[in-house]
Amino acid sequence: MKKSEIQALSVEQLQQNIAVEKDRINKLKFAHAITPIENPMRIRQSRRLIAQMLTELNAR
C-alpha cells in the first residue's frame, strides 16, 4: 500500500487492516519457524505496513 492509499482509508478500515496484517505476520512467523518460507522479506514488509497504518491512525 502506498501512503496515499493508507491516508484514503477510514479509521475503521485502518483498524481492520491492522488486525488482518497482525494475523498475517503471526502466521508468517510461525511458518518461517517450522520451515524457511520462500520470501522472508514478506515479514519485514508486513511489519512496515503495520507501522505505517498505526502512524496514520495515531495522526488522526
Contacts in CASP RR format, 6 or more apart in sequence:
PFRMAT RR
TARGET T0000
AUTHOR 0000-0000-0000
METHOD contacts of the structure
MODEL  1
MKKSEIQALSVEQLQQNIAVEKDRINKLKFAHAITPIENPMRIRQSRRLI
AQMLTELNAR
1 49 0 8 1.000
1 52 0 8 1.000
1 53 0 8 1.000
3 52 0 8 1.000
6 14 0 8 1.000
6 52 0 8 1.000
6 53 0 8 1.000
6 56 0 8 1.000
7 56 0 8 1.000
9 17 0 8 1.000
9 53 0 8 1.000
9 56 0 8 1.000
11 57 0 8 1.000
11 60 0 8 1.000
14 53 0 8 1.000
14 56 0 8 1.000
14 57 0 8 1.000
15 57 0 8 1.000
17 53 0 8 1.000
18 50 0 8 1.000
18 53 0 8 1.000
18 54 0 8 1.000
18 57 0 8 1.000
21 46 0 8 1.000
21 49 0 8 1.000
21 50 0 8 1.000
21 53 0 8 1.000
22 50 0 8 1.000
24 46 0 8 1.000
25 43 0 8 1.000
25 46 0 8 1.000
25 47 0 8 1.000
25 50 0 8 1.000
28 37 0 8 1.000
28 42 0 8 1.000
28 43 0 8 1.000
28 46 0 8 1.000
29 43 0 8 1.000
31 37 0 8 1.000
32 40 0 8 1.000
32 43 0 8 1.000
37 43 0 8 1.000
END
